[in-house]
Amino acid sequence: MYEIIRADKAEDQLRDIIYYIADDSGSIDTALKHLDKIEEAINRLKEFPNSGSIPRYSILKKQGYRVVIVEKHLIFYKANKKNKTVIIYAIVDGRGEYINLI
């Protein structure tokens, strides 16, 4: 099993996403359901750290990032076999230009 580590930036982005969904939908339950989906995807990386796709941007590929897609959100991470860690670097809306957010 791999240990999950989240960068502060990823935590901030996740919080902003959940607040936005709650505000936009008018439903805390909707926001919490989406949070659960994101958390499930992240927790799966403990057992399957390489299950994410290789990003389409070559600069992200070269830097060793992988990406997990949860509905319209992208979770960018790197897995380290030696240390058995998965570091979550960013959680962004995939509909926008995200390369500079990581």
Secondary structure per residue as TSV (DSSP state, phi and psi in degrees):
chain	resnum	aa	ss	phi	psi
A	1	M	-	360.0	139.5
A	2	Y	-	-94.6	150.8
A	3	E	E	-89.9	136.8
A	4	I	E	-95.2	127.5
A	5	I	E	-123.1	133.2
A	6	R	E	-112.8	129.1
A	7	A	-	-68.2	151.0
A	8	D	H	-56.4	-38.6
A	9	K	H	-59.7	-43.9
A	10	A	H	-63.6	-40.9
A	11	E	H	-61.3	-45.0
A	12	D	H	-62.5	-42.9
A	13	Q	H	-64.9	-41.3
A	14	L	H	-63.3	-44.0
A	15	R	H	-60.0	-44.7
A	16	D	H	-62.2	-40.3
A	17	I	H	-61.6	-46.3
A	18	I	H	-66.9	-42.2
A	19	Y	H	-61.2	-42.0
A	20	Y	H	-62.6	-46.4
A	21	I	H	-62.1	-42.6
A	22	A	H	-62.2	-43.5
A	23	D	H	-69.1	-45.7
A	24	D	H	-67.7	-40.8
A	25	S	H	-86.9	-20.1
A	26	G	S	74.4	14.9
A	27	S	-	-135.2	118.2
A	28	I	H	-67.3	-34.7
A	29	D	H	-61.8	-40.8
A	30	T	H	-62.0	-44.2
A	31	A	H	-63.8	-42.2
A	32	L	H	-68.2	-34.4
A	33	K	H	-64.4	-40.4
A	34	H	H	-67.3	-39.8
A	35	L	H	-58.5	-43.6
A	36	D	H	-59.2	-41.4
A	37	K	H	-62.9	-43.1
A	38	I	H	-65.6	-44.1
A	39	E	H	-62.6	-39.6
A	40	E	H	-62.2	-43.7
A	41	A	H	-62.7	-42.0
A	42	I	H	-66.2	-43.6
A	43	N	H	-66.5	-28.7
A	44	R	H	-62.6	-27.0
A	45	L	T	-66.7	-18.9
A	46	K	T	-59.7	-39.5
A	47	E	T	-97.8	-28.8
A	48	F	-	-128.0	69.7
A	49	P	T	-65.3	-20.8
A	50	N	T	-103.1	17.5
A	51	S	-	-76.0	-17.1
A	52	G	S	-72.6	159.6
A	53	S	B	-80.8	162.8
A	54	I	-	-83.7	130.2
A	55	P	-	-61.8	155.8
A	56	R	S	-76.1	-27.3
A	57	Y	S	-77.6	127.5
A	58	S	H	-62.7	-33.8
A	59	I	H	-62.6	-37.4
A	60	L	H	-72.9	-37.4
A	61	K	H	-59.3	-49.4
A	62	K	H	-62.1	-30.7
A	63	Q	T	-84.2	-2.0
A	64	G	T	87.2	15.4
A	65	Y	-	-74.3	152.9
A	66	R	E	-127.7	164.0
A	67	V	E	-138.7	137.7
A	68	V	E	-113.4	134.9
A	69	I	E	-104.2	127.3
A	70	V	E	-125.5	102.0
A	71	E	T	54.3	-114.9
A	72	K	T	-98.3	6.6
A	73	H	E	-106.5	145.2
A	74	L	E	-114.8	132.0
A	75	I	E	-110.1	113.9
A	76	F	E	-97.7	132.9
A	77	Y	E	-151.4	168.7
A	78	K	E	-131.1	138.4
A	79	A	E	-105.8	136.2
A	80	N	E	-117.1	107.2
A	81	K	T	-63.0	-39.7
A	82	K	T	-62.3	-46.9
A	83	N	T	-91.3	-6.0
A	84	K	T	54.0	50.0
A	85	T	E	-127.0	151.9
A	86	V	E	-122.2	121.5
A	87	I	E	-106.4	121.2
A	88	I	E	-87.4	117.8
A	89	Y	E	-98.0	-33.8
A	90	A	E	-156.8	148.3
A	91	I	E	-132.2	110.1
A	92	V	E	-131.3	163.3
A	93	D	E	-78.2	121.0
A	94	G	T	-72.5	-8.0
A	95	R	T	-81.4	-13.9
A	96	G	S	-104.3	-178.3
A	97	E	-	-84.5	109.5
A	98	Y	-	-108.9	-7.8
A	99	I	G	-58.2	-34.3
A	100	N	G	-83.5	-5.1
A	101	L	G	-87.4	-10.3
A	102	I	-	-93.0	360.0
